[in-house]
Amino acid sequence: MNRFAYRTTGLAINALANLSRANIELHNTETIPKSATIFVINHFTRIETLLLPYHINRLTGKPVWSLADVGLFKGAMASFLDKVGAVSTKNPDRDQLIVKSLLTGEAMWIIFPEGRMVKSKKIIEKGKFMISYAGGKSPPHTGAAALALRTEFYRSRLRKMMERMPQEAERLMALFGIEQIEPVLDQTTHIVPVNVTYHPLRAKENVFSEWAAKLVEDISQRAIEELMTEGTMLLSGVDVDVRFGEPIPIKDYMGDVLIRQDISKQNRIDFDDPIPSKEELRKVSLRIMQRYMADIYAMTTVNHDHLFASVLKKTPYRTMSDRAFCRKVFLASTEGVRKAKVHLHKSLQDDQSHLLTDDRYRKYADFKAIAKEKGVIRLKGGRLKKETRKFTSPFDFHRVRIDNPIVVMANAIEPLSTLQQAIARLSWLPDIVVRRRISRQLIRKGLDEYSEDYRSYYRKDEAKPKGIGRPILIKGRSRKTGVLLLHGYMAAPLEMKELADYLGKLGYWVEVPRIRGHGTSPDDLAQTGVSDWVVSVDNGFAVLDAICRRVIVGGFSNGAGLALDLAARVERIRGVFAVCPSFRLMDLAAKFVPTVDRWNRFMEWVHLDSAKMEFVDNHPENPHINYTRNPISGVRALERLMEDLEPKLPRIKTPALVVQSKGDPVVNPKGSQQVFDLLGSEDKEYLQFQLDRHGILLGKGSRPVHEAIGNFVKRL
C-alpha cells in the first residue's frame, strides 16, 4: 500500500466529510483496541466505504484498509480505492496481505460480513441470519472470522517456534515481513463489531442524481437509486449513529486440541498448506460469525421511523385512526424500548408525549407523508388504511429504498427479537386497553418525577410539606369530560385544589399536573425552562385524553399561558379558560430582570460566578404554597413563553373564557384584555371580578370564580 497516497486521499475524504451535512456520532469508541483489529460493519450504503476508514483512522492513528467488491475496481474508481487502502475481494494475495498487516500492526481492516450492500435491510430468515440480495439469499460471510483466526494462529505459532524451532520462526518472520518479533507477540487479534444506522431514510432527486443523469449516457437505474438515496443522506443532514461493540478476543477461540497441535507442530507450514485443524477452524469461524452478526445488529440505533413502520407492519387492524396508531407507537417508544434495552436515537431519549399531543417535531407527519406517497397507507374517511401487500409483495432489490422505504425501516429492527415481541403484543391490543396503559404510565411518571425532584432539591429551610407539590387526579362520574388545570409560576398543584374539588363535585375528571420545577425548591425551578413546562402540560393532557372523550383545559397566571399554548397546538381541545394570564407583569422585580440577566451573563463571561444574582426575593400571597425566592432564569422563561404565545393566540378557535381580577397587583388587567382581543375564537367571553388580589382561585371570594368556570365547562 502507498502510505502517502493513503494520507493524501484521506484529505479528500476529510473534505467530503466536512462538506457533507450528515451528523455523524461515534459511540463507545473507548473500547477500540490499539492494534490488530478487524472491524466488521453492516453495509447499507457506500457511505460506510468512504467515511468509516477516515473516522476510524482519526480515532486510532492507524491506516484503515478494507475489502471491496471486485466490480468497483474499474477506471478512476479503481485508482481511488487503491489509494485509500481498498483491496479487491478477488485479489489472489488478499488473505496473506491482511494477515501480514494485522501481525505487524501496519494497518487495521474493515470487512463487510454481509458481502454486499443490503439495501432492503432484510437479514433475518426464520430466526437465522440470511442476507437477501438481488441474486437471491446467502448466509453472512465468515471471512473476517477466518482471517482473524489465521492471524492469531500464526501469532501463536511464532511464539511456539521461537522456543522450539527458531529456523521456522525466522522463515515465518520473513514470509510476513516482520522485523521485530516482540511487538507481534505482545499483541492479540480482535474483531470489533460495528453498527451504522441512518435516520431519516428519505430518497429524492438531488444535485448528485441530477448531474449524473445529465453527464452520463444510459446511466443505470441502480446508479440513479444509489445517488438519490445516498446523495440525499449526505446533503440533507441525516443522522449517522456509529456504534462500536465490545472487542472479540480471538485468542479465546484457539483452545481446540487440533488447533493447538497444529500451532505447535515442529515442521514447515506454508500459508495455504492444508492442516488437520482446517475443518475445526471452519466451525470456529462460523461460531465467531454468528457472534459478531448478533452483536452488530443488537447495536442498531432505534428511531421513530423504525417504530412507526414496525407497528404498522404488525398491526392486525386494516384501518385505524391517527390517534390510535400514535398511541401504540408511544407505548413502543416508552414501554417497548425500555423492556428491550435497545440503543435509542437521541430523539427517543427525551419525553415522547408529543406523539400524543401536537406532533411538534413532525415525527408522525413525516412518516405518514412518505407512507402515503409510497402507497403503504391510504386515507379513507379520515382513517388510515394499511396496504398489507406492501409488506408481503416481492420488490426490486435495487429500487426498494426508493419504492418502499417503509419495509426497509421495518426490516432494520427485525433482529431485535425482544423489541419485536413487545411491538407484536401491543400492536394487537384494542385501543381501550392502550389508552388505559398510557394513562397509568403517565400518572405513575408524574408521581415518580415529583418524588425524585423533591428528594434531589430538598432544602430544610425552604421545603414545603411533600403533599403540596403532588399531582392531583379526581375521578369523574363518567368519562365524557375531563378538565386539565395548570397552576401558576412558583406555585404547586395545591393552588388549584379548591377549583379541582369544585369541578370534581360536578362529576368531571380533573387532572392537576405538577409543572416541572415547582412544588420542590427555587433551585429546582432555576434548572427548568419553557420546554420542561410544556412537557409537563402535555403529559397531564395525555392522561385525560386517554381517559375522557373530550378535554377542557384551563390555568391560572403562568398556567393560563400554558393552557392557551396547549390550545393553540392541539386542535381537539374542547375549550380553554385563562385566569389572570401573566401577559403583562406588574411586579417591580420583574422589570429589573432583563438588567440582572445581562449582568449575570457578563459575570459568567468574566468568570465571576460568585457575583451573579440568580434569585430575587418574592413575597407571595400564599407563602404555604409559593416559593419565597424567584429565580431570574425562571422570570426570563415566563417572559419568553408569553412572547411566543402572542402570535399563536389567533390560531385558537375553540370556545374560550378569560377571567381577570380587577385589582390584580401582579398581572396588569390590560394584558388579559389583550389576550382576549387576540383570541381567534368566535365563542369567547371576558369576565372581571371585583377582587384586589392575584390568586383569585383560593380563599375568600373565590366561589363566584369557580362557578363561572363551572358554567363554562357545563356549557361545553
N, C-alpha and C positions, 0 to 999 in steps of 0.2 A: 504494500500500500504506500502511496505517496503522501507522507505526513504533511508536507507543505500544501499540497493540493487539498487535503482534508481541512486544514485550518483556513485556507483562503475561501474554499467553498462554504465553510461554516459561516464566514462573514456574510455570504449571500443569503444563507438560511436565516441568519440573525436579522438581516434587513427585511426578509419576508415576515419573520415573526413580529417585527416592530410595525410593519405596515398593516398586518392583519389586525382586525378588531376583535379577534377571538380572545376570550378571557380564560387564560389557562391557569388552573390552580393545581399545584402539586401537593399531594397528601402523603404523610408517613415517610418522608424522604430520609429521615434519620436512621432507618433500618437498612439502607442500601450498603452492602459490603464494599470494602475498599478496592477489591480486585477480583479477578477470576469469576466473572459473573455473566450469566446468560439471562437476559430479560425476555420473558415470554409474554406477549401482548396480544390482546384481542384486536382484530383487524376489520374495521368498518369503512375507513376512508384512506385515501393516500396521504392525508394529513399526518397520520402516525409515522409514515415512512420519512416524511420531510422534517417534521418538527421534533419528534421524540429523541432522535440521536443528538440534536442540538441541546435540548434541555437536560438530558442525562449527562452529556459531556460537561455542561456547566456545573452540574451537581458533583460529579466525580473527578473532573480534571483529566479523564482518560478518553482516548479516541473510542468512539462507539460505532461499530460496523454492523451491518445487517445483511440478511439473506433477502433477495428479491427475485420475483418470478422472471424466468428467462425471457418471457415475451416483452419485458420492459427494456431489455438491452438492445435498443435499436437507435441508430442515428445519434443526435445530440444527447438524448436521454441516457444512452449507454455511457458516454463520457462523463456526464454529470454524476451518475450513480457510482461509477468507478472512483470518482474523486471524493465522494462523501463516504466511501468505505462499504458500498454495497457489493455483494458477491452473488453471482447468478446461482440459482438452485441447481443448475446443470453443470457448474464448473467441476471438472474432474478432481481438482485439488482442494475442493471446498472443505471437506472434513478435516484433512490434515492441517490446513491453514487455520481453521477455527481452534483446533486442539492446541496447536503451537502457540497462537496468540493468547489463549487462556492460560497456558502453562507459564509463559514468560511474563504475563501481565501487560503485554503490549497493547491490548485492546479489550474492551467489553463488547458483547454481542446482543443484538436484538433479533429474535426469531418469532415469527407469527405461527403458532401451532395449528391454526386453522388452515394454513397453507394458501389462503387467498382471502380477498375481501368477502365478508359475509354480509351482503347488502340487506338481506331480509332479517338479519339477527336471529334466524332460526337455527339453533344449535342443540336443541333437545328433541329426541325422538323416543317415545315410550320410556321416559325417565333416564335415558342414557345420552351421552354426548354424541351427536351425529350432525355433521355440517351439511347444510343444504346449499347447493350452488347450481349454476346454470346447467352443468352436465349431469346432475344427479345428487347423490349423497355419499359421504365418506366420513369415517371416524377422524378425529383430530390426529395430527402427526405426532409421532414420538421422537422426531429428530432431535429436538432440543434436549430431551432426557438422555438419548443415546450419546450425544456429543459430550454432555456433562459427565456421563459415566465413563466415557473413554478418556476424558481429561483426567478425572480422578484416578482411573485405572493406571495411567502412565505416571501420575504423580506418586502414587503408592509404590508402583514398580521401581521407579527411580530411587525411592528411599530404600527399598529392599536390596536393589542391585548395588547401591553404594556400599552396603555392608558385606554382601556375599559375592558379587561378581562385577568388580569395578570396570572391566572392559565393556561389558554390556551397558553399564550406566553411561560411560563415555560415548558409546555409539548412539544411544538414545538422545544424549545431550546434543550431539552433532545433528541428528535427524531433525530435532525440533529447534535448532539454533539457540540453545541455552548456553549462555556464557558463564553464569554463576548459579550454582545449584542451590545455595541456601535460600534465596528468596522464593524459589519454586517450592521447596519442601516446607517452608513456613506458611504457605497459603493453603486454602481449601477451596473447592469449587462450589459455587452456589447457583441455583436458579431462583430468580426473583419474579413472581407473578405480577403482572401489571394490568390494571383495567383502565380503559379510556371510555368515558361516557360523554356524549354531547347533548346539550339542551339549549334551545329547542331544535327539533329536526324540521326544517322547512326548506323545500327546494323550489326555486323560482329562477326566472331569467335574471342574469346579472352581467356585469361587464365581461367576465371571462367567457361565458357561453355565447354572448353576442359577438365578441371579437372572433372567436373560433369559427362561428357559423359564416362570418364574412371572409375570413382569411384562408380557411381550409376547405378545399373542394371535397364533396362527398364525405363529409365528416360523419362518423358512425353515431347511431343513436346512443350507444353505450357511452361514447366520449361526451356527448351532449349532456347525458344524465349525470355523469360524474362532475362535469363543470357546473351544472345547475345546482347540484346538491352541495358539493364541497366548496364551490365558489361562494355560495350564499353563506355557508358556515364561516368562511374566512372574512367576508365583508360585512356581515350583519351583526357581529358581536355575540356569536354563540358562546355559551359557557362550556369549557372543556375541563372536566374533572379527571385528573390522572392520579390513580391510587397505586402505591407500591405495597405489595404484600410482604408477609414475613418471608425472609430468605429460606430456601430449602437447602440444607447442607447435604451435598451428595455423598459425603463420606458415610452418612448414616445408612446408605443403601449398599455398601460394599461388603457386608458381613457374610454373604453366602459362601459356603465351603468351596464350591467350584471356582468362584471368582477369586477367593483368597489364594487358592492353589495356583491359578494362572498368574496372579500377581507375583508370586514367589518363585516361579519356575526359573531354573538356572540354565536356560538355553535362549537362543536368539528368538525374539518375537517381533516381526516386522508389522508395520501399521495395519495392513489389510490381511494379515495371516488369520486363517480360521483357528479359533481356540475352543477348547472343550466347554468353556462357560458362556459361549456365544448365545445359546438359547436362554440361559438363565438371565443374562444381561438384557435380552429382549423382553423377558417377562417383567424384570425390574423397571425397564423403560416404560412399559405400559402402566405400571403402578404409579410411577412418578408423573406421567402424563395425566392420569386421572386426578391426581392431587393438584397439579398446577392448573388444570382446567377448572376444577371446582373452586380453587382459590381465586382465579381470575374473575369468574362470574359472580362469586359471592361478594365481590367488591363493587359491583355495579352501583352507580350513584343514582338512586331512585328519585324521579322528579314527578311533577304533576301530570305531564303527558302520559307517563307510564301508568299512573293510577287511573286516569280517565279512560285510557284505551283498554286496560285490563278489566275494569269494572264493566265497561260497555260490552266487551267480548264475552264475559262470563254471565252477565245478567240473563235470566231466562225470560224476562218480560220483553215482548216485541215493542211495546210503546211505554213511555213514562214521561213525566213532567220534568222540566229543567230542575226544579227544586228537589224532587225525589232523587234524581240522578246525582246532583251535587251533594245531597245528604250522605249518600253511600260513599262517595269519594272522600267526603270529610271523615267518615269513620275509618276508611282505608288510610287516610293521611295522619290519623291520630292513633287509634287502637291497633290498626293493622300493622303499620310500620314499627310501632313500639314493641309489639309482641314478636315480630320477625327479627328485630335487632339488625336492621339493614343500614347501609350508608345513605344519607339523605342529601339531596341538593340543598343549597343554602336557603332556597325559598320554602322548603318544607321544614326547616328548623325553627321557624317562627310560628306564632299563633295562626291557625287556619280558619278562624271564624269568618274571614272574608268570603269563603266558599258558601257560607250560609246567609250572607247578607247582600253585599253590593258588588262582589267580584271586582274590587277596585284595582287589583293587579292584573285583571283580564286573563287569568289562568283558564277559566272555563270558556270565556268568549272566544279566545284564540283557538282553543281546541275544537270548539263547536264549529267555528268557521271553516277550519280545514277538513273536519269530518264531513261537513255538509258539502263542501266543494268536491271532495273525492267520492261522494255518494255512499259513504258509510252510514250516514243517517239522513232521514228526510223529516221535514216538519209537516205534521198532519194535525189540524185542529188545535194548534198551539202546543202539541206534544211532540216528543222525539219518537221517530220510528226507526228502529235498528234494521239495517240490511244485513241479515245473518250471512248471506252468501259471500259478502266481502271478507269474512274471516275464514271461509272454507274453500273458496274457489282457487284454482291454480293462478299463479301470477307470473309475469315476465320477470325473471330474477334481476335483470339489469335495469328494469324500469320500476321496481317495487318502491324505491324510496320517493319517486315522484308520484306514481299512480296510486299507491296505497300506504302512505306513511303510518296510518293508524295501526295496521297489522304489524309493522316494524316496531312501533312503540310497545305493543303488547308482547311481541316475541322477546324484547330486550330483557324483561324481568321473569321470563319463564323459568330460568334456572333457580330462582329464589323460591324454593319449594314452600317454606313456611309462610312467606308473604302470599304466594299463590293460594294456599289453603285458606288463609284469612280472607282474601278477596272473594274466593269462591263462596265461602259461607255467608258473607254479608251481602253478596250480590243476590242471593236467593231470599233474603229477608223481606217481608212485606213492609210497606212504608210506615205503618203504625208502630212496628217494632223498632225500626230505625230511629224514628222520632223519639221514642221512649229512651233508647240508649243514648242519644245525643243529649237530651235534657238531663239525664242522670250524670253523664260525664261532665257537662259544663257546670252543673250545680256543685259537684264534688271539686271541680277545678277551682271555682271561686272560693270555696271554704279552705282548700289546701293553700292557695296563694295567700289568703289573709293570714292563716296560721304561720306560714313561713316568713312573711314580711313582718308580722308582729314580733316574731322571735328575733329576726335579723336586726330590726331597727328599734328594739325596746330601749327606752331610757327611763330610768326610775323616776326622775324629776318631772318628766313630761307625759309619761304613758297614761292613757285613759284605760278604764276597765275594758277588758277584751271584747265584751259584747257590743260595744258602741260601733265598732267597725265591721261587725259580722254581717254578711249579706242577708237580706230578708226575702223570704218567699212565703206568700199567703195563698193557700189553695182556695179556688173558687167553687161555686156550686155547680158550675158547668164549664165546659171547655170552649164556650163560644167566644169569650172576650178575655184578653189579658192586658194589664196596664203595666208598662215599664216606667218606673220612677227613678230619676237621676238626681243625686244630691249635689250640693254646691261645692265650691272651692274651699279647701282647708276644713271640710266637714266630714261627714260619715253617713252611712245608711240610717242611723238613728234619727237624723234630721228629718227624714221623710216618714218616720214611723206613724205619726198621728194621721197623716193623709192615707198611708197604706192601710191602716186599720179601718178607716172610714170606708175606703173603696172595697176592702175585703168584706165588710158587713153588707155591702150592696150586692155581693155574690161574685165579684170578679176575682180572677187570678191576679196577683200583684207580685212583681219582682223588683227589688231594690238592690242592684249590684253595688259592690264597693268599687269606686273608681280608683284605679291603681295609684298608690302614693298616699292615700287617705286612710284615716282611722288607725294610724300607727304613730308616726312621729314626723315632724317637719323635715328631718333628714331624708326620710323615705320620699316625700313629695319632691324634694330637690333633685332626686335622681330620675324623675319621670318627666314626660312631656306629652304633647297632644296625641302622638301616635299610641302611647300607652293608654291614655284615657279612652281613645276611640276603640281599642281592642276590648277594654272592659265593657263599654257600651254594647259592642257587637255581641259579646258573649251573653250579656244579660238579655238582649233582644232574641238571640237564638234560642235561649231557654224557653221563653214564652211562645216563640214562633213554632217550636216543636210540640208545644202542648195545646195551644189555642188556635181557633180558626182565624181570628183577627187580633191584631195587637195595636194598642194606642200607646203613644209614648209622650212623656212629659217630664219636665225637670225644673229645678229651682236654681236661679243665679247662673253660675257656670254650667250647672247641669241642664239649664234651659237651652244654653248654646249647644251643648252636646246633643240634646233631644232634637233641636232644629237641624243640626248637621246630619243626624241619622235619617230624619225625614227627607232631607234633600238627596240622600244617597239611595234610600230604599223605597221604591215607589209603592210597595204593597202595604205600607203602614196606613192604618185606617184613619188616624187623626193624631194631632200633635198639640200640646199645650206648653206654654213657656211662662213661668212665674218669675217676675223680676229679672229678666235676662240681663246679664252683665255686659251690655253692649257699650255703655259709657260709664266709666268708674268715677265716683265722687271722692273716693278715699285719697287723702292728700299724699300718703306714702306711695301710692301707685304712680302719681305724677312725677315722682323723683326716680322711678325705676329705670327709665332709659339712661339717665345720667349715671346712676350707680352701675348699671350694666356696662357702660363704656369704661368706667373706672376699673371695674373688675377685669375686663379684657386687657386693659393697659397693664395692670398689676401682673396678670398672667404672662404678658409679653416680656416684662422686665424681671420675671421670676421672683416676684414678691407676693407669693400666695397668702402669706400671713396678713397682708394689708387689704385683702379683698373683703368686701361687705356682702356676704352671702345671704343674710337674713335681715329683715326689719321687724320691729315689734308689731304685734297685732292685738287689738282689744276687741274680742268678739262679743256678739250679743249672747251667745250660748257657749260660755267657756267650758262647760262639761262635755261639749262635743268638739268644738273647733280648736285648731292649733293657736298657740299664742306667739309663735314665730312664723313669719311669712317669707318663704324663700324667694329671692329675686328672680331666679330662673323660672319659678312657678308663675309669677305675675307676667313675665315675658311670654310664657307658653299660653296663658289665658288670653293675652292680647293678640297673639298670633291666631288662636282659634277664632276670635271674633273678626279679625281682619279677613281670614279665609272664608268665614261664614257669610259675610255680607253679599258677595256676588252669587252665592248659592241660594239665597232666600227666594228669589223669583221662581226658582225651579220647584219649590214646594207647592203642590196643587191640592194636597189633602186638606180636609177641614182643620182649622186652626183656632186656638184661643190664646190670647196674650193677656196676662194678669199682672198688674203693677200696684205697688204701694205708693200712694201719693206723696208721703213724707219720707221716702226711702233715703237714708243717709249714706248708702254705699253705692247704689246704682242710680244714675240720672234718669228720671222718668222719660226724658226726651229720647233716650236710647231705645226704650221699649216701644215708644210710638214709632220710631224709625223702623224697628224690626217689623211691626205690624204693617206699616205702609209698604215695605219691600216684599212682603209675602205674596207669592203668586196664587194663593188660594182664593177662589171665589167665595167660598163659605168660610168667613173668618170673623172673629169678634174680639174687641178690646175692652177690658174691664179694669177700672181703677177702684181701689179701696181706700177709705179714709183712715189709713194707719201710718204711724210715724216710725216704723222700723223696717228693716230689710227682710228679716226672717218671718214672713207672714204665714208660714205653714205650721208654725209651732205656737203654743200658748194662747193667751187671751186674744180674742178677736179673729182667730184662725178658722172658726167654724163656717162663717159665710164663704170664705175662700174654698174650703173643702166642698161645700155644697155646690158652688159654681162649677168646680171641676167635675163633681159627680154628675151634675146635669149635662155637662158637655159630653161626658163618656156615655151616659144613658141615651142621649140623643143619637149617638153614632151606633 
